[in-house]
Amino acid sequence: VQTLEPSTGGTGQAASLGQVFAGTVGGEVWRVAGERAERLYAAHAQRVDAVAPHPSQPVFASAGWDGRVCLWDARAPSRSPRTWQLPSGASSVCFGQPDGAWLCAGLKTGAVLTASTADLAVLSEARAGDGTAPALAVACSPSGGLLAVACGRAVDVFRVGERGELLGLVARCRGSSSVVRTIDWLAPPTQGMSAGSEGRWALLQTSTAARELLFWHAPSGKQVRDPFERPDVGLGSWHTWTSPLGFAVMGIWPDGANASGVNRVSRSGDGRLIVTSDDQSHLKLFAHPCVVEDAPFSGPYFAHASHVPAAVFLHGDEYVASAGGSDRTVMLWRVVGARHAQPSANVVAARAPRPNDPPQPNKWRPAAYGKPHQTANLYARR
């Protein structure tokens, strides 16, 4: 047992029954009443580095060093998550595309496992890299037929079956000078793509710890020097954008920031906002694309007690989920338009400013200030 909270005073049922709530080092919350003990909640017991959104529902997965992948529903955040227990600690997670029927976890050992989202039954297992580096990033292609796994300085591309089983290694993308941290796939066109032309659109964008932004042709593993030379590829052509590097996000970097100043970026589904997470326990909300130096933003938002390795927009862009690293927490935030940005009974500001906090920057206030779709704020769910 790590913490105890007795029910004292008040007129509620908990007070009348004299219940005690206990939090354990195993990430569980128990309710004790007399000689009865009931487990109310079970989540992560060790560091949490990864969160991933479901492609079609306000659901997300978190993965931690305790070997647990937890599936959360933003519509019922107080409900205990469904848990997939892995053989070792996890460092990355993603859902299969395009329907989220399966999910993938990358382990610290370099192993990659897939499981059915419905019952969390394991579908397949493979090993990426040489087994000496953790799988720091996993990403499924928009069509669902390929899976990219970053291990060390290489990215392995696997063929994926219809149910989510890994069918074998297709290619290995080599050439990064440092550890690969993020992977994004190019989105294929919604129309006009002929049969057999999928390989033309199977492009990867990766960012590394050395602040490299590299591009790859996934089926062959060959590096692509500049995909933007193609007239059909633009800033909005990527299926996701999680890289803190690139023209579309160059304004997120504060003056004097080092390579770890921003851990990860997540672009909203409508392409109008990006949220960043950093080593100062901050979340910041920017307009997208963010191409001006020292771009104004909304925030910073404080809630985590450690660095924030990742924060992602959920399907529908109403919520943002964040992983708190060493504080072992997963937090759910609501995105609120500026016109409706007053806290309500169940939506509260993360916390009041503290004496040692950095000065508050100018909030993002575009010329058309007041339109909810053009400016927003984050509030943490209690």
C-alpha positions in Angstrom: 0.0 0.0 0.0 1.3 3.4 -1.0 -1.4 5.8 0.1 -4.5 5.7 2.3 -7.5 8.1 2.2 -10.1 7.6 5.0 -13.7 8.8 4.4 -14.4 11.3 7.2 -17.2 13.8 7.6 -19.8 14.7 4.9 -23.1 13.2 4.3 -22.3 10.8 1.4 -22.5 7.1 1.4 -18.7 6.7 1.7 -18.7 8.7 5.0 -21.7 6.8 6.5 -20.0 3.4 5.8 -16.6 4.4 7.0 -14.8 3.3 3.9 -11.0 3.6 3.3 -9.5 4.0 -0.2 -6.0 2.6 -0.7 -3.6 3.2 -3.5 -0.9 0.5 -4.1 2.5 0.6 -5.7 1.1 -1.8 -8.3 -1.1 1.0 -9.8 -4.4 -0.2 -8.1 -7.0 1.6 -6.1 -8.9 -0.5 -3.5 -12.0 0.3 -1.4 -12.0 -1.2 2.1 -15.2 -1.3 4.2 -15.0 -3.4 7.4 -13.6 -6.7 6.4 -14.4 -6.3 2.7 -11.9 -5.1 0.1 -12.8 -4.4 -3.5 -10.4 -3.4 -6.3 -11.9 -0.3 -8.1 -9.1 0.5 -10.5 -6.0 -1.0 -12.0 -3.6 0.9 -14.3 0.2 1.3 -14.7 2.7 0.5 -12.0 5.8 1.8 -13.8 6.9 4.4 -16.2 4.4 5.2 -19.1 6.0 6.3 -22.3 3.4 5.8 -25.1 -0.2 6.6 -25.9 -2.0 5.9 -29.2 -5.4 6.9 -30.5 -8.0 4.6 -32.0 -8.6 5.6 -35.6 -12.4 5.7 -35.4 -13.5 5.9 -31.8 -12.6 8.2 -28.8 -10.6 5.3 -27.4 -6.8 5.2 -26.7 -4.1 2.8 -25.6 -1.2 3.4 -23.2 1.9 1.3 -22.8 4.3 1.2 -19.8 7.4 -0.4 -18.6 5.3 -2.7 -16.3 4.4 -4.7 -19.4 0.8 -3.5 -19.5 -1.1 -2.0 -22.4 -4.3 -0.3 -21.1 -7.3 0.5 -23.3 -9.2 3.6 -22.1 -12.5 5.0 -23.2 -12.7 8.8 -23.2 -16.5 8.6 -22.9 -16.1 6.8 -19.5 -12.7 7.9 -18.1 -13.5 6.7 -14.6 -14.0 3.1 -15.7 -11.1 0.8 -15.1 -9.2 0.1 -18.4 -9.0 -3.2 -20.2 -5.4 -4.6 -19.8 -3.2 -6.6 -22.1 -0.3 -8.1 -20.1 2.9 -8.4 -22.1 6.0 -10.6 -21.4 8.2 -7.5 -20.8 8.0 -3.7 -20.6 6.5 -1.8 -23.5 8.0 1.4 -25.1 5.5 2.0 -28.0 1.9 1.2 -29.1 -0.4 1.8 -32.1 -3.7 0.7 -33.5 -4.2 -1.1 -36.8 -5.6 0.8 -39.7 -8.2 1.6 -40.9 -10.7 0.3 -38.4 -8.6 -0.3 -35.2 -9.5 -4.0 -35.1 -6.1 -4.9 -33.8 -3.3 -3.2 -31.9 0.5 -3.5 -31.8 2.9 -3.1 -28.9 6.7 -2.6 -29.3 8.7 -4.0 -26.3 11.9 -2.9 -24.7 13.5 -6.1 -25.9 12.8 -5.3 -29.6 10.0 -7.7 -29.9 6.7 -6.7 -31.6 3.3 -8.2 -30.7 -0.1 -7.8 -32.2 -3.4 -8.6 -30.5 -7.1 -8.3 -31.3 -8.7 -5.2 -29.9 -11.9 -7.0 -29.1 -10.6 -9.7 -26.7 -6.8 -8.8 -26.5 -5.9 -12.2 -27.7 -2.4 -12.3 -29.1 -2.3 -12.7 -32.9 1.4 -12.8 -33.7 4.9 -12.0 -32.6 8.1 -10.9 -34.4 11.4 -9.4 -33.6 12.7 -6.1 -35.0 16.3 -5.0 -35.3 19.0 -7.1 -33.8 17.4 -7.5 -30.4 19.7 -5.0 -28.6 17.4 -1.9 -28.9 13.9 -1.2 -27.8 11.1 -0.7 -30.3 10.7 3.0 -29.7 8.0 3.6 -32.3 5.4 1.6 -34.2 3.1 2.9 -36.9 0.6 1.1 -39.2 0.2 2.2 -42.8 -3.2 3.9 -43.7 -4.2 0.8 -45.6 -3.3 -1.5 -42.8 -1.1 -3.7 -44.9 2.3 -2.6 -43.5 3.7 -2.0 -40.1 6.9 0.1 -39.4 8.9 -0.5 -36.3 11.8 1.7 -35.2 14.6 -0.1 -33.3 17.8 1.8 -32.8 18.9 3.6 -36.0 16.8 1.4 -38.3 13.2 1.0 -39.2 11.8 -2.5 -40.0 8.8 -2.8 -42.3 6.6 -5.8 -41.8 3.7 -7.2 -44.0 0.5 -7.4 -42.0 -2.4 -9.8 -42.7 -6.1 -9.0 -42.7 -6.6 -9.9 -39.0 -3.5 -8.2 -37.8 -1.0 -11.0 -37.9 2.6 -10.2 -38.9 3.5 -12.1 -42.1 7.2 -11.3 -42.4 9.8 -8.6 -42.9 9.5 -6.6 -46.1 12.4 -4.2 -45.8 14.8 -2.5 -43.4 15.4 1.3 -43.7 19.0 2.1 -42.8 20.9 5.4 -42.8 19.9 7.3 -39.7 22.8 8.6 -37.6 20.9 8.4 -34.3 18.0 6.6 -32.7 14.7 6.9 -34.5 11.9 8.3 -32.3 8.9 8.9 -34.5 7.3 7.4 -37.6 4.6 8.9 -39.9 3.1 7.4 -43.1 2.1 9.3 -46.2 -1.7 9.3 -46.7 -2.7 7.9 -50.1 -5.2 9.9 -52.2 -8.8 9.3 -51.6 -9.5 8.8 -55.3 -7.7 8.3 -58.5 -5.3 5.6 -57.2 -5.0 2.7 -59.7 -4.6 -0.9 -58.8 -1.0 -1.8 -58.0 0.0 1.8 -57.3 0.0 1.5 -53.5 3.8 1.2 -53.4 4.1 4.7 -54.8 2.3 6.0 -51.7 4.1 3.8 -49.1 6.4 6.5 -47.9 7.7 7.0 -44.3 8.8 10.1 -42.5 11.1 9.5 -39.5 12.7 11.8 -37.0 15.8 11.0 -34.8 17.4 12.1 -31.6 20.0 13.9 -33.7 17.3 16.1 -35.2 17.2 14.4 -38.5 14.1 14.3 -40.6 14.4 11.5 -43.1 12.1 9.9 -45.7 11.9 6.3 -46.9 10.2 4.1 -49.5 8.8 1.5 -47.2 8.5 -1.6 -49.6 12.2 -1.2 -50.7 13.8 0.4 -47.6 15.5 3.0 -49.8 15.9 6.6 -48.7 13.9 9.3 -50.5 15.8 12.6 -50.6 12.9 14.9 -51.0 9.3 13.6 -51.4 8.0 17.2 -51.6 9.5 17.4 -55.1 6.5 15.4 -56.2 3.6 17.7 -57.1 1.1 15.4 -55.3 2.9 15.6 -51.9 2.4 18.6 -49.5 2.4 19.4 -45.8 -1.1 18.0 -45.5 -0.4 14.8 -47.3 0.8 12.9 -44.2 -1.6 10.5 -42.5 -0.3 11.6 -39.1 2.3 14.1 -37.9 4.1 13.1 -34.7 7.6 14.4 -35.6 8.7 17.6 -33.8 10.8 18.4 -36.9 9.8 19.8 -40.2 8.6 22.9 -41.9 5.0 22.5 -40.7 6.1 22.6 -37.0 9.2 24.7 -37.0 7.6 27.4 -34.9 7.0 25.2 -31.9 10.7 25.3 -30.8 11.5 27.9 -28.0 14.7 29.8 -28.1 17.7 27.8 -26.9 15.9 24.5 -26.9 18.1 21.4 -27.2 17.3 18.2 -29.1 14.9 17.0 -26.4 13.2 20.3 -25.9 10.1 18.8 -27.6 9.4 15.1 -27.2 6.5 14.6 -29.5 3.9 16.4 -31.6 0.3 15.3 -32.5 -1.7 16.9 -35.3 -5.5 17.1 -34.9 -7.7 15.1 -37.2 -9.0 18.3 -38.9 -5.4 19.5 -39.4 -6.0 22.8 -37.6 -4.2 22.3 -34.3 -1.1 20.6 -32.9 -0.3 19.6 -29.3 3.3 19.3 -28.1 4.8 17.5 -25.0 8.1 18.3 -23.5 10.6 17.6 -20.7 9.3 20.5 -18.6 6.0 18.6 -18.0 4.2 21.0 -20.4 1.6 20.6 -23.0 1.2 23.4 -25.5 -1.4 24.0 -28.2 -0.4 25.6 -31.5 -2.1 26.4 -34.8 -1.2 24.1 -37.6 0.8 24.6 -39.7 3.1 26.4 -37.3 5.7 28.1 -39.5 6.6 31.4 -37.8 9.5 31.8 -35.4 8.5 31.9 -31.7 4.9 31.1 -32.6 2.2 32.1 -30.1 0.4 29.2 -28.4 -2.2 28.3 -25.8 -0.7 27.1 -22.5 1.6 25.8 -21.2 -0.6 23.3 -19.4 0.7 21.7 -16.2 -0.6 18.4 -14.6 2.2 15.8 -14.9 4.8 15.5 -12.2 7.4 14.2 -14.7 8.5 14.8 -18.3 5.7 14.1 -20.9 6.9 11.6 -23.5 3.8 11.8 -25.6 0.4 13.5 -26.1 -2.1 12.7 -28.9 -5.4 13.9 -30.2 -8.2 11.3 -30.0 -10.6 10.6 -32.8 -13.0 13.6 -33.1 -10.4 16.1 -31.7 -12.5 16.6 -28.6 -9.9 15.1 -26.3 -6.1 14.8 -25.9 -4.5 12.0 -24.0 -1.0 12.3 -22.5 1.5 9.9 -20.9 3.4 11.2 -17.8 6.6 9.1 -18.0 8.0 8.5 -14.6 4.9 9.8 -12.7 3.1 6.6 -14.1 0.0 8.5 -15.0 -2.2 8.8 -18.1 -4.2 12.0 -18.3 -7.2 13.0 -20.4 -7.7 16.6 -21.5 -10.6 18.2 -23.2 -10.1 20.7 -26.1 -12.3 23.7 -25.5 -13.0 26.4 -28.0 -12.0 29.9 -26.8 -15.7 31.0 -26.8 -16.5 28.2 -24.4 -13.2 28.1 -22.4 -14.7 28.7 -19.0 -14.3 25.6 -16.6 -17.5 23.8 -15.8 -18.3 21.5 -12.9 -16.4 18.5 -14.4 -13.8 20.4 -16.5 -11.2 22.2 -14.4 -7.9 23.9 -15.1 -4.9 21.7 -14.6 -3.6 23.8 -11.6 -2.9 27.3 -10.5 0.4 29.0 -11.4 3.3 28.4 -8.9 6.0 30.9 -7.9 8.7 29.1 -9.8 6.7 28.6 -13.0 8.1 30.3 -16.1 6.3 33.5 -17.2 3.1 32.9 -19.1 3.5 33.5 -22.9 1.1 35.3 -25.1 -1.8 33.0 -25.9 -2.5 32.3 -29.6 -5.0 35.0 -30.6 -5.5 35.1 -34.4 -7.1 38.0 -36.3 -10.4 36.2 -36.3 -10.3 35.7 -32.5 -13.5 34.3 -31.0 -14.2 31.5 -33.6 -14.0 28.2 -31.7 -12.4 26.4 -34.6 -9.5 28.8 -34.7 -8.3 28.9 -31.1 -8.7 26.5 -28.3 -7.6 25.6 -24.7 -6.9 22.4 -22.9 -8.5 21.5 -19.6 -7.7 18.4 -17.5 -10.5 16.0 -16.5 -10.7 15.5 -12.8 
